[in-house]
Amino acid sequence: SKGAPTILVVEDHSDSRTLLSAWLRAKGYKVVEARNGKEGLLQANRVRPDLILMDLTMPELDGVEAARQIRARHVLSQTPRLHRSVRQTARPGDAARKDQRYARSLTGSTLSSVSQSHAENSNGAEAKQTQQRPSLFPSRVLRYNPPPMNCPSCHKEIAGDASSCPSCGYSFEDATQRLEPGETPSGKPRQKVSRSYTSLDSIDDARFVPGTMLAERYRIVGLLGRGGMGEVYRADDLKLGQPVALKFLPEHLLSDGAALARFHREVRVARQVSHRNVCRVYDIGEIDGRHFLSMEFIKGEELSSLLRRIGRLPGAKAIQIARQICAGLAAAHDVGVLHRDLKPSNVMIDEHGNARILDFGLAGLVEEFGHDEMRAGTPAYMSPEQIEGQEQTVKSDVYSLGLVLYELFTGQRAFEASSLNDMIKLRRSDTAPTTPTSIVKDLDPGVEKVIDRCIQKDPSLRPASALQVAAALPGGDPIAAALAAGETPSPEMVAAAPKQGILRPNIAGMLLISFLVMLALCCWLTKYTAVYRMTGLDQSPEVLRAHARDVIRKLGYTEQPLDTADGVILKQDYLSYIATHDQSPMRWEKMRT
């Protein structure tokens, strides 16, 4: 209709383009169609549309390159663009149905924002380039609504997704914030880092829209989330032909030489770790001055999110996850790598239910760390020596591992505080966490013993390695677990395994005495149970003959042949017997000659 907003539909599939255009016209919009990116660029220059709907994969000129050229033209730089891609299936009607659903999703804020913007421009309102345009992307954020929970401080019931308690002000985020090197806690609240996960269609506030090509290799699929080290995108690696995760360094840290060096060190270190329970790191790249890390894309859920959602894992599953975390951490230690920031949010439970250790952003070679290293990590899970900025070793990671196991088996953090500053004070005090069996009454005492050893303040009292922790867990047999996984047990794994099958001296002595008694009893019973008792050769000929006759009788012979009649025969008697009974005497005559 006259005065309605103009929408440019760029789609190479004729049925999809026709259906989408017809639906938009029925809603009162002006629609201009284009069959490919090149034609779409010409139409965009001609009609100056209010909104462009563009396919990603098209002949002549694809959607990504067309969007880049549109952005390069000043008159079109403010035109919003929505990228979409329909994959062809075996049924021709599927693409059309997808277009209808896609068109319906444009209702609401998207088209209403276009209409409002068009109306303002039609009334003569000047569009300021500095004014932020309303979001035109349909945001479909995947959010889990957990059940209500009790505040750890005042014990009142609050919403399961609350970030703080409305009654006492207890914060669930401050106590688990991460300290960057050189950072000290302050009373001012830090900017909260969003860790929410969004669907691949939600690209609000994302720097790269779906379909963007990076380094002529990675095609952006969507924004996965944001963490302490920057944004994380899902992308398709066109060179490897597999999905990957791209982690970008935050822009405000680009001028920080230490942060940039730490990011590059993460790649160099993490690539040395290759294990099924560690997220693999592939490569590092740079685009427009922004550094990013290419790593394995893992479908799953963070352990911290899982524990917050369900409380705690069942005993058998918790032990399985604990062993997998130990195995992944041990693999890093085997190549001389410390994690230094092990916590539930850095452990992913993949779609198969296996644990994968993430984020070696604070990792470094063991040899590089000394007592003067600036502390970095998450205070709630730091070892005492890490909090004090002292030298860190493998046992520092073992301490953090113990706190992760504490939370894994109990569903609660070992140390709770209402703020980051209070957490630092709590960790520097002599306050010990509540015993796990006080929280979970039916917890295996062996698990509590393992956790208690891991979180000893004195590093010399902790287990020497993560493999020793795995071996000490109930039913722990790391060698059998490695063989079942198709791996060759390392010498360290064999040395760390419990010495099973070795008898104590008193038990071995008792078994030897029992064996000798049984042997003597068998010998004594032989003369009463034997069928053919032995007769010494020193007996008289009569005794030997009688014994021979007895044996022959027991064997069932009814007629005794001449050669066994008396046990011992003469040669002449035997020859006489043959001459009398043989049916072919000529044969024996020939034998004599």
C-alpha positions as CSV (number, residue, x, y, z in Angstrom):
1,S,0.0,0.0,0.0
2,K,1.0,3.6,-0.5
3,G,3.3,4.9,2.3
4,A,4.0,1.4,3.6
5,P,7.6,0.3,4.5
6,T,9.6,-1.3,1.6
7,I,11.1,-4.8,2.2
8,L,13.6,-6.2,-0.3
9,V,13.5,-10.1,-0.5
10,V,16.7,-11.6,-1.9
11,E,16.2,-15.3,-2.5
12,D,17.3,-17.6,-5.3
13,H,14.6,-20.2,-4.6
14,S,11.6,-19.1,-6.6
15,D,8.9,-20.8,-4.5
16,S,10.4,-19.5,-1.3
17,R,10.7,-16.0,-2.7
18,T,7.1,-16.0,-4.0
19,L,5.5,-17.3,-0.8
20,L,7.5,-15.0,1.5
21,S,6.7,-12.0,-0.7
22,A,3.0,-12.8,-0.9
23,W,2.8,-13.1,2.9
24,L,4.5,-9.8,3.4
25,R,2.3,-8.1,0.9
26,A,-0.8,-9.5,2.7
27,K,0.5,-7.8,5.8
28,G,0.5,-4.4,4.0
29,Y,4.2,-4.1,3.1
30,K,5.8,-3.1,-0.2
31,V,7.9,-5.9,-1.5
32,V,10.7,-5.9,-4.0
33,E,12.1,-9.2,-5.2
34,A,15.6,-10.2,-6.3
35,R,16.8,-13.6,-7.5
36,N,20.4,-13.4,-6.3
37,G,22.9,-11.2,-4.5
38,K,24.0,-9.3,-7.5
39,E,20.4,-8.4,-8.5
40,G,19.6,-7.7,-4.8
41,L,22.5,-5.1,-4.7
42,L,21.1,-3.3,-7.7
43,Q,17.5,-3.3,-6.3
44,A,18.8,-2.0,-2.9
45,N,20.5,0.9,-4.7
46,R,17.4,1.6,-6.7
47,V,14.6,1.4,-4.1
48,R,16.5,2.2,-0.8
49,P,14.4,-0.4,1.2
50,D,13.6,-0.1,4.9
51,L,14.5,-3.8,5.5
52,I,16.4,-6.4,3.5
53,L,15.7,-10.2,3.9
54,M,18.6,-12.0,2.3
55,D,19.5,-15.6,1.8
56,L,23.1,-16.6,2.6
57,T,23.8,-19.1,-0.1
58,M,23.0,-17.8,-3.6
59,P,24.7,-17.9,-7.1
60,E,26.4,-14.9,-8.6
61,L,26.9,-13.1,-5.3
62,D,26.2,-14.8,-1.9
63,G,24.5,-13.1,1.0
64,V,27.6,-12.4,3.0
65,E,29.4,-10.6,0.2
66,A,26.3,-8.7,-0.7
67,A,25.9,-7.5,2.9
68,R,29.5,-6.4,2.9
69,Q,29.0,-4.3,-0.2
70,I,25.7,-2.9,1.2
71,R,27.5,-1.8,4.3
72,A,30.2,-0.2,2.2
73,R,27.7,2.1,0.6
74,H,26.9,5.1,2.7
75,V,23.3,5.5,1.6
76,L,22.6,1.9,2.7
77,S,24.8,1.6,5.7
78,Q,21.9,2.1,8.1
79,T,19.5,-0.4,6.4
80,P,18.9,-3.4,8.6
81,R,19.5,-6.8,7.2
82,L,18.2,-10.2,8.2
83,H,20.2,-13.2,6.9
84,R,18.5,-16.5,6.5
85,S,19.4,-19.8,4.9
86,V,17.1,-22.7,3.9
87,R,18.7,-26.0,3.2
88,Q,17.1,-28.1,0.5
89,T,15.6,-31.4,1.6
90,A,14.3,-34.4,-0.3
91,R,10.7,-33.0,-0.2
92,P,10.3,-29.8,-2.2
93,G,7.5,-28.5,0.0
94,D,9.7,-28.4,3.1
95,A,11.5,-25.2,2.0
96,A,8.2,-23.4,1.5
97,R,7.0,-24.4,4.9
98,K,10.2,-23.2,6.4
99,D,9.6,-19.8,4.7
100,Q,6.1,-19.6,6.1
101,R,7.4,-20.2,9.6
102,Y,10.2,-17.8,9.0
103,A,7.8,-15.1,7.8
104,R,5.6,-15.6,10.8
105,S,8.6,-15.1,13.1
106,L,9.0,-11.6,11.6
107,T,5.9,-10.4,13.3
108,G,6.2,-8.4,16.5
109,S,9.2,-6.3,17.2
110,T,10.9,-6.9,13.8
111,L,8.3,-5.6,11.4
112,S,6.8,-3.2,13.9
113,S,10.2,-1.6,14.4
114,V,10.5,-1.2,10.6
115,S,7.0,0.3,10.4
116,Q,7.7,2.7,13.3
117,S,11.0,3.8,11.8
118,H,9.4,4.3,8.4
119,A,6.6,6.3,9.9
120,E,9.1,8.6,11.7
121,N,11.0,9.2,8.5
122,S,7.8,9.8,6.5
123,N,6.8,12.5,9.0
124,G,10.1,14.3,8.4
125,A,11.9,13.1,11.5
126,E,15.6,13.2,10.9
127,A,17.4,10.0,11.5
128,K,20.6,10.5,13.5
129,Q,23.4,8.2,12.6
130,T,24.5,8.2,16.2
131,Q,21.1,7.0,17.5
132,Q,21.0,3.3,18.0
133,R,18.4,1.6,15.8
134,P,15.9,-0.7,17.5
135,S,16.8,-4.4,17.5
136,L,15.4,-6.0,14.4
137,F,16.5,-9.5,15.1
138,P,14.0,-12.0,16.6
139,S,15.6,-13.0,19.9
140,R,14.7,-16.5,21.0
141,V,16.8,-17.0,24.1
142,L,16.8,-20.5,25.5
143,R,16.3,-20.1,29.2
144,Y,15.9,-22.9,31.8
145,N,13.5,-22.1,34.7
146,P,14.9,-24.0,37.6
147,P,12.8,-24.9,40.7
148,P,12.9,-22.7,43.7
149,M,15.9,-23.0,46.1
150,N,16.9,-21.9,49.6
151,C,19.2,-19.0,50.1
152,P,22.5,-20.3,51.6
153,S,22.6,-17.3,53.9
154,C,19.1,-16.8,55.3
155,H,17.6,-20.1,54.1
156,K,14.5,-18.4,52.7
157,E,13.0,-19.7,49.5
158,I,13.9,-17.8,46.4
159,A,13.6,-18.2,42.6
160,G,15.8,-20.8,41.1
161,D,17.3,-18.4,38.6
162,A,17.8,-15.5,41.0
163,S,21.3,-13.9,41.0
164,S,20.8,-12.6,44.6
165,C,18.5,-13.0,47.6
166,P,15.9,-10.3,47.9
167,S,15.7,-10.8,51.7
168,C,19.4,-10.7,52.8
169,G,21.1,-9.5,49.6
170,Y,23.3,-12.6,49.3
171,S,24.9,-12.6,45.8
172,F,25.5,-15.8,43.9
173,E,27.9,-14.2,41.4
174,D,30.3,-12.1,43.5
175,A,31.8,-15.0,45.4
176,T,32.7,-16.9,42.2
177,Q,34.0,-14.0,40.2
178,R,37.3,-14.5,38.5
179,L,40.3,-12.4,39.4
180,E,42.6,-11.4,36.5
181,P,46.3,-11.2,37.2
182,G,47.0,-8.2,39.4
183,E,43.4,-7.5,40.2
184,T,42.4,-7.1,43.9
185,P,38.9,-7.4,45.4
186,S,37.1,-4.1,46.0
187,G,33.8,-3.1,47.6
188,K,32.4,-2.0,44.2
189,P,30.5,-4.6,42.3
190,R,32.1,-5.7,39.1
191,Q,30.2,-5.7,35.9
192,K,28.3,-9.0,35.7
193,V,29.4,-11.3,32.9
194,S,26.6,-12.8,31.0
195,R,26.9,-16.6,30.7
196,S,23.4,-17.2,29.3
197,Y,23.1,-19.5,26.3
198,T,21.1,-18.4,23.3
199,S,19.7,-20.2,20.3
200,L,21.5,-19.8,17.1
201,D,18.8,-17.5,15.8
202,S,19.5,-15.0,18.6
203,I,22.2,-12.6,17.5
204,D,21.3,-9.5,19.5
205,D,24.4,-7.5,20.6
206,A,26.7,-10.0,18.6
207,R,29.5,-8.5,16.7
208,F,29.3,-11.1,13.9
209,V,26.0,-12.1,12.4
210,P,25.4,-15.7,11.1
211,G,27.0,-16.2,7.8
212,T,29.9,-13.9,8.4
213,M,33.2,-15.4,6.9
214,L,36.3,-15.0,9.0
215,A,39.9,-15.5,7.7
216,E,38.3,-17.1,4.6
217,R,37.9,-20.3,6.7
218,Y,35.3,-19.9,9.4
219,R,31.6,-19.2,8.8
220,I,29.8,-17.9,11.8
221,V,26.7,-19.9,12.9
222,G,25.7,-18.0,16.0
223,L,26.7,-16.5,19.4
224,L,27.1,-19.2,22.1
225,G,27.8,-16.9,25.1
226,R,30.3,-14.6,26.9
227,G,32.9,-15.5,29.5
228,G,35.7,-14.0,31.4
229,M,38.0,-14.2,28.3
230,G,35.5,-12.8,25.8
231,E,32.7,-13.8,23.4
232,V,32.4,-17.4,22.1
233,Y,30.8,-18.1,18.7
234,R,29.8,-21.3,17.0
235,A,31.2,-21.6,13.5
236,D,31.8,-24.0,10.7
237,D,35.5,-24.7,9.9
238,L,35.4,-25.0,6.1
239,K,38.9,-26.3,6.0
240,L,38.4,-29.1,8.5
241,G,34.8,-29.6,7.6
242,Q,33.5,-29.6,11.2
243,P,31.9,-27.3,13.7
244,V,34.2,-25.3,16.0
245,A,33.9,-22.8,18.8
246,L,35.7,-19.4,18.3
247,K,36.7,-17.6,21.5
248,F,37.4,-13.9,21.0
249,L,39.5,-11.7,23.3
250,P,37.5,-8.7,24.7
251,E,38.2,-5.5,22.8
252,H,39.2,-3.6,26.0
253,L,42.0,-6.1,26.6
254,L,43.6,-5.7,23.2
255,S,45.8,-3.0,24.5
256,D,46.8,-5.1,27.5
257,G,50.0,-6.8,26.6
258,A,49.8,-9.2,29.5
259,A,46.3,-10.3,28.6
260,L,47.2,-10.8,24.9
261,A,50.3,-12.7,25.9
262,R,48.2,-14.9,28.2
263,F,45.8,-15.6,25.3
264,H,48.6,-16.7,23.0
265,R,50.1,-18.8,25.8
266,E,46.7,-20.5,26.1
267,V,47.0,-21.8,22.6
268,R,50.6,-22.8,22.9
269,V,49.9,-24.7,26.1
270,A,46.5,-26.1,25.5
271,R,47.5,-27.7,22.2
272,Q,49.9,-29.9,24.1
273,V,47.0,-31.5,25.9
274,S,45.3,-34.3,24.0
275,H,42.8,-36.3,26.0
276,R,39.2,-37.4,25.6
277,N,38.3,-35.5,28.8
278,V,39.9,-32.2,27.6
279,C,38.4,-29.8,25.1
280,R,40.8,-29.8,22.1
281,V,42.3,-26.6,20.8
282,Y,43.0,-26.3,17.1
283,D,44.4,-22.9,16.0
284,I,44.6,-19.2,16.7
285,G,43.7,-16.3,14.3
286,E,43.2,-12.6,14.0
287,I,40.5,-10.6,12.2
288,D,40.3,-6.8,12.2
289,G,42.7,-6.6,15.1
290,R,40.7,-9.1,17.2
291,H,42.4,-12.3,18.3
292,F,40.4,-15.5,18.5
293,L,40.9,-19.1,19.4
294,S,39.6,-22.0,17.4
295,M,38.6,-25.0,19.6
296,E,36.4,-28.1,19.6
297,F,32.7,-27.4,19.7
298,I,31.1,-29.4,22.5
299,K,27.3,-29.9,22.8
300,G,26.4,-30.1,26.4
301,E,26.0,-28.2,29.7
302,E,28.4,-26.7,32.2
303,L,28.8,-28.7,35.4
304,S,28.0,-25.6,37.4
305,S,24.7,-25.2,35.6
306,L,23.8,-28.9,35.9
307,L,24.5,-28.9,39.7
308,R,22.5,-25.7,40.1
309,R,19.6,-27.3,38.2
310,I,19.5,-30.8,39.8
311,G,21.3,-30.3,43.1
312,R,23.9,-33.1,43.0
313,L,24.6,-36.1,40.8
314,P,23.8,-39.7,41.9
315,G,26.6,-41.5,43.6
316,A,27.7,-43.8,40.8
317,K,27.5,-41.0,38.1
318,A,29.3,-38.6,40.4
319,I,32.2,-41.0,40.8
320,Q,32.3,-41.6,37.0
321,I,32.5,-37.8,36.4
322,A,35.1,-37.4,39.1
323,R,37.3,-40.0,37.6
324,Q,37.0,-38.4,34.2
325,I,37.9,-34.9,35.6
326,C,41.0,-36.6,37.3
327,A,42.0,-38.2,34.0
328,G,41.8,-35.0,32.0
329,L,43.7,-33.0,34.6
330,A,46.3,-35.7,34.8
331,A,46.8,-35.5,31.0
332,A,47.5,-31.8,31.4
333,H,50.0,-32.4,34.2
334,D,51.7,-35.1,32.2
335,V,52.9,-32.5,29.7
336,G,53.8,-30.0,32.4
337,V,50.6,-27.8,32.2
338,L,48.8,-26.4,35.2
339,H,45.1,-25.4,34.8
340,R,45.1,-22.8,37.7
341,D,41.4,-22.1,37.3
342,L,39.6,-25.5,37.7
343,K,36.0,-25.0,38.8
344,P,32.6,-26.5,37.8
345,S,31.9,-23.8,35.2
346,N,35.1,-24.9,33.4
347,V,33.9,-28.5,33.2
348,M,31.4,-29.3,30.4
349,I,29.2,-32.4,30.5
350,D,28.8,-33.3,26.8
351,E,25.8,-34.9,25.1
352,H,27.1,-38.4,26.0
353,G,27.4,-37.6,29.7
354,N,31.2,-37.4,29.8
355,A,33.2,-34.6,31.5
356,R,35.4,-32.3,29.4
357,I,37.7,-29.7,31.0
358,L,37.5,-26.3,29.4
359,D,39.3,-23.0,29.5
360,F,43.1,-23.2,29.8
361,G,43.0,-19.4,29.6
362,L,45.0,-19.2,32.9
363,A,47.2,-22.2,32.2
364,G,50.9,-22.1,31.7
365,L,53.9,-24.2,31.8
366,V,54.9,-25.4,35.3
367,E,58.4,-24.2,34.8
368,E,57.2,-20.6,34.0
369,F,55.5,-20.1,37.4
370,G,57.3,-18.9,40.5
371,H,56.4,-17.4,43.8
372,D,56.4,-13.9,42.2
373,E,53.7,-14.8,39.7
374,M,50.6,-12.5,40.0
375,R,47.6,-14.4,41.1
376,A,44.7,-15.1,38.7
377,G,41.7,-17.4,38.9
378,T,38.5,-17.7,40.9
379,P,38.9,-17.2,44.7
380,A,36.2,-19.7,45.7
381,Y,38.2,-22.5,44.1
382,M,41.8,-21.2,44.6
383,S,44.4,-23.1,46.6
384,P,45.8,-21.3,49.7
385,E,49.1,-20.8,48.0
386,Q,47.4,-19.3,44.9
387,I,45.5,-16.8,47.1
388,E,48.7,-15.7,48.7
389,G,50.5,-15.4,45.4
390,Q,53.0,-18.2,46.3
391,E,54.5,-20.9,44.1
392,Q,52.0,-23.2,42.5
393,T,52.4,-26.8,41.6
394,V,50.4,-29.8,40.5
395,K,49.1,-30.0,44.1
396,S,47.5,-26.6,43.7
397,D,45.3,-28.0,40.9
398,V,44.6,-31.0,43.2
399,Y,43.3,-28.6,45.8
400,S,40.9,-27.1,43.3
401,L,40.0,-30.6,42.2
402,G,39.0,-31.4,45.8
403,L,36.7,-28.4,45.9
404,V,35.1,-29.4,42.6
405,L,34.6,-32.9,44.0
406,Y,33.1,-31.4,47.1
407,E,30.5,-29.6,45.1
408,L,30.0,-32.6,42.8
409,F,29.1,-35.0,45.6
410,T,27.2,-32.6,47.9
411,G,25.6,-30.1,45.5
412,Q,27.0,-27.2,47.6
413,R,30.1,-25.1,47.4
414,A,32.7,-25.7,50.1
415,F,33.1,-21.9,50.8
416,E,30.2,-19.4,50.6
417,A,30.5,-15.7,51.0
418,S,28.2,-12.7,50.1
419,S,30.9,-10.8,48.2
420,L,34.2,-11.2,46.6
421,N,36.0,-9.3,49.4
422,D,34.4,-11.6,52.0
423,M,35.4,-14.6,50.0
424,I,39.0,-13.5,50.1
425,K,38.8,-13.0,53.8
426,L,37.1,-16.4,54.3
427,R,39.8,-18.2,52.3
428,R,42.6,-16.6,54.2
429,S,41.1,-17.6,57.5
430,D,41.3,-21.0,59.2
431,T,37.7,-21.7,58.6
432,A,37.2,-25.3,57.4
433,P,34.3,-26.3,55.1
434,T,31.4,-28.4,56.5
435,T,32.2,-32.1,56.2
436,P,30.5,-33.7,53.2
437,T,28.8,-36.4,55.2
438,S,27.0,-33.7,57.3
439,I,25.4,-32.5,54.1
440,V,24.8,-35.9,52.5
441,K,24.2,-38.5,55.2
442,D,24.6,-41.6,52.9
443,L,27.8,-40.4,51.2
444,D,30.5,-43.0,51.0
445,P,33.1,-42.3,53.8
446,G,35.8,-43.1,51.2
447,V,34.7,-40.1,49.1
448,E,34.9,-37.8,52.1
449,K,38.3,-39.1,52.9
450,V,39.5,-38.3,49.4
451,I,38.0,-34.8,49.5
452,D,39.6,-34.1,52.9
453,R,43.0,-35.1,51.6
454,C,42.7,-32.9,48.6
455,I,41.8,-29.7,50.4
456,Q,44.5,-29.9,53.1
457,K,46.1,-26.5,53.5
458,D,49.6,-28.1,53.6
459,P,50.4,-29.1,50.0
460,S,52.6,-32.0,51.3
461,L,49.5,-33.7,52.8
462,R,47.6,-33.7,49.5
463,P,47.7,-36.5,47.0
464,A,50.7,-36.2,44.7
465,S,48.7,-36.4,41.5
466,A,45.2,-36.4,40.0
467,L,45.6,-40.1,39.2
468,Q,46.1,-40.9,42.9
469,V,42.8,-39.1,43.6
470,A,41.1,-41.3,41.0
471,A,42.7,-44.4,42.4
472,A,41.6,-43.5,45.9
473,L,37.9,-43.0,45.0
474,P,35.6,-46.0,45.8
475,G,36.1,-48.8,43.3
476,G,39.0,-46.8,41.7
477,D,41.0,-48.8,39.2
478,P,42.6,-46.3,36.8
479,I,44.5,-49.1,34.9
480,A,41.4,-51.0,34.2
481,A,39.6,-47.8,33.2
482,A,42.4,-46.9,30.8
483,L,42.4,-50.4,29.2
484,A,38.6,-50.2,28.8
485,A,39.0,-46.9,27.1
486,G,41.6,-48.3,24.6
487,E,44.5,-46.4,26.2
488,T,47.9,-47.7,27.3
489,P,48.4,-47.1,31.0
490,S,51.3,-44.8,31.6
491,P,54.1,-45.6,34.1
492,E,52.8,-42.9,36.4
493,M,49.3,-44.5,36.3
494,V,50.8,-47.9,37.2
495,A,52.8,-46.3,40.0
496,A,49.8,-44.5,41.3
497,A,47.5,-47.5,41.3
498,P,46.9,-49.2,44.6
499,K,49.0,-52.3,45.2
500,Q,46.3,-55.0,44.9
501,G,47.0,-58.8,45.1
502,I,49.9,-58.6,47.6
503,L,49.2,-60.7,50.7
504,R,50.2,-59.7,54.2
505,P,52.7,-62.1,55.8
506,N,50.3,-63.4,58.4
507,I,47.7,-64.2,55.8
508,A,50.3,-65.9,53.6
509,G,51.5,-68.0,56.5
510,M,48.0,-69.2,57.3
511,L,47.4,-70.2,53.7
512,L,50.7,-72.2,53.6
513,I,49.8,-74.1,56.8
514,S,46.4,-74.9,55.5
515,F,47.9,-76.2,52.2
516,L,50.3,-78.5,54.1
517,V,47.5,-79.9,56.3
518,M,45.4,-80.7,53.3
519,L,48.3,-82.4,51.5
520,A,49.0,-84.6,54.6
521,L,45.4,-85.6,54.9
522,C,45.2,-86.6,51.2
523,C,48.3,-88.8,51.6
524,W,46.9,-90.5,54.7
525,L,43.6,-91.2,53.0
526,T,45.3,-92.7,49.9
527,K,45.8,-96.2,51.3
528,Y,42.1,-96.4,52.1
529,T,40.8,-95.0,48.8
530,A,43.3,-96.1,46.2
531,V,42.1,-98.8,43.7
532,Y,45.6,-100.1,43.0
533,R,47.8,-99.9,46.0
534,M,51.5,-100.0,45.3
535,T,53.6,-103.0,46.4
536,G,57.3,-102.7,46.9
537,L,59.6,-104.7,44.7
538,D,61.5,-105.9,47.7
539,Q,58.6,-108.2,48.5
540,S,58.8,-112.0,47.9
541,P,57.9,-113.5,44.5
542,E,54.7,-115.0,46.0
543,V,53.6,-111.6,47.2
544,L,54.4,-110.0,43.8
545,R,52.5,-112.8,42.0
546,A,49.5,-112.4,44.2
547,H,49.5,-108.6,43.6
548,A,49.7,-109.1,39.8
549,R,46.8,-111.6,39.9
550,D,44.8,-109.1,41.9
551,V,45.4,-106.3,39.4
552,I,44.5,-108.6,36.5
553,R,41.3,-109.6,38.2
554,K,40.3,-106.0,38.9
555,L,40.9,-105.2,35.3
556,G,38.2,-107.7,34.3
557,Y,40.2,-110.4,32.6
558,T,38.4,-113.8,32.8
559,E,41.2,-115.8,31.2
560,Q,44.8,-115.0,31.9
561,P,47.2,-115.1,28.9
562,L,50.4,-116.9,29.3
563,D,52.6,-113.8,29.4
564,T,50.7,-112.4,32.4
565,A,49.9,-115.6,34.3
566,D,52.7,-115.3,36.8
567,G,53.9,-111.8,36.1
568,V,57.3,-113.1,35.0
569,I,57.7,-115.8,32.3
570,L,60.5,-117.7,30.6
571,K,61.2,-117.3,26.9
572,Q,61.0,-121.0,26.2
573,D,57.5,-121.2,27.8
574,Y,56.4,-118.3,25.6
575,L,57.7,-120.0,22.4
576,S,55.9,-123.2,23.3
577,Y,52.7,-121.3,23.8
578,I,53.0,-119.7,20.4
579,A,53.8,-123.0,18.7
580,T,50.7,-124.6,20.2
581,H,48.2,-121.8,19.6
582,D,49.4,-120.0,16.5
583,Q,47.3,-120.6,13.4
584,S,50.2,-119.9,10.9
585,P,53.2,-121.8,12.1
586,M,55.1,-121.2,8.8
587,R,55.3,-117.5,9.7
588,W,57.3,-118.3,12.8
589,E,59.5,-120.7,11.0
590,K,60.4,-117.9,8.6
591,M,61.1,-115.6,11.5
592,R,63.5,-118.1,13.1
593,T,65.5,-118.4,9.9
